[in-house]
């Protein structure tokens, strides 16, 4: 199921506004299913600058290693520390406790989110029912 309140990238990251200038980022349920069981994550440090489309981390799973890309321009202001001990949260709760980073945006939330896919467009991209 693809939550209607999120925005998405073609690289399978999701974005949720958590304040007027900050978003929370993770990977989609579709992406975690393709990866298999997540066993380790390398995430950026708080304070790191992000540029939309650039790599900010890696996910290691039982099947493969995959990059995580920044969906927005800004600065990392929080990293989900729970993932260090419990990377499986990315599989079990990709849209909840499995979030990865929070980014303070360089632009407004509305302008930033407008440039991303809505749930319907993301479902069309992944051919989900």
C-alpha positions in Angstrom: 0.0 0.0 0.0 1.3 3.4 -0.9 0.3 6.1 1.6 -1.5 9.0 0.0 0.1 11.6 2.3 3.6 11.0 1.1 5.7 12.2 -1.9 8.1 9.9 -3.8 11.1 9.8 -6.0 11.7 7.6 -9.0 14.6 6.1 -7.0 12.0 4.8 -4.4 12.5 7.2 -1.5 9.5 8.7 0.2 9.2 12.2 1.8 6.8 13.4 4.5 6.6 16.9 5.8 7.1 17.0 9.6 7.2 20.8 10.0 7.1 23.8 7.8 10.8 23.5 6.9 11.7 19.8 7.6 10.9 16.5 6.0 11.4 12.9 7.0 12.8 10.5 4.4 12.8 6.7 4.0 12.6 4.0 1.3 9.3 2.7 0.0 7.7 -0.6 0.8 8.3 -1.5 -2.9 12.0 -0.8 -2.5 12.4 -2.8 0.8 10.6 -5.8 -0.8 13.1 -5.7 -3.8 16.0 -5.6 -1.4 15.1 -8.4 0.9 16.0 -8.5 4.5 18.0 -5.3 5.5 21.0 -6.2 7.6 22.9 -2.9 7.8 22.6 0.8 6.9 25.1 3.5 6.4 23.4 6.9 6.8 24.7 10.5 6.7 25.8 12.4 9.7 23.7 15.2 11.2 24.9 18.4 9.6 25.6 16.9 6.2 24.4 18.9 3.3 22.2 17.1 0.8 21.5 17.7 -2.9 18.5 16.1 -4.5 19.6 13.0 -6.5 23.0 12.6 -4.8 23.9 9.5 -2.7 23.5 10.0 1.0 23.8 6.4 2.3 23.8 2.7 1.6 21.6 -0.2 2.5 23.0 -3.7 2.8 20.5 -6.6 2.5 20.6 -10.3 2.1 20.2 -9.9 -1.7 22.3 -6.8 -2.5 23.7 -3.4 -1.6 21.8 -0.3 -2.7 22.3 3.4 -2.5 20.0 5.8 -0.8 19.6 9.1 -2.6 18.7 12.5 -1.2 15.2 13.4 -2.5 15.6 17.1 -1.6 18.2 19.8 -1.1 18.9 20.7 2.5 20.8 19.7 5.7 20.4 16.5 7.7 19.1 17.4 11.1 18.3 13.9 12.5 19.2 10.3 11.8 17.1 7.4 12.9 19.5 5.9 15.5 17.2 2.9 16.1 18.3 1.5 12.7 21.8 0.9 13.9 20.6 -1.9 16.2 17.4 -2.7 14.3 17.9 -2.4 10.5 15.0 -4.7 10.0 12.6 -1.8 10.8 13.2 -0.7 7.2 11.4 -4.0 6.2 8.8 -4.2 8.9 7.8 -0.5 9.0 9.2 1.4 6.0 6.7 4.3 6.3 6.9 4.4 10.1 9.7 3.4 12.5 11.9 2.5 9.5 12.4 6.2 8.5 16.1 7.1 7.8 16.8 10.8 8.1 15.2 14.2 8.6 16.3 17.1 6.3 15.8 20.8 6.9 14.9 22.1 3.5 16.6 24.9 1.5 13.3 25.8 -0.1 9.7 25.8 1.2 8.0 22.4 1.9 5.3 23.2 -0.7 7.7 24.0 -3.5 9.9 21.0 -2.6 7.0 18.5 -2.4 5.5 19.8 -5.6 8.6 18.5 -7.5 8.1 14.9 -6.3 5.7 12.2 -7.4 2.4 11.8 -5.6 1.1 8.4 -4.6 -0.8 7.8 -7.8 2.2 8.6 -10.0 4.4 6.4 -7.8 2.0 3.5 -8.1 2.0 3.9 -11.8 5.8 3.9 -11.8 6.0 0.6 -9.8 2.8 -0.8 -11.4 1.2 -1.5 -8.0 -2.5 -2.0 -7.8 
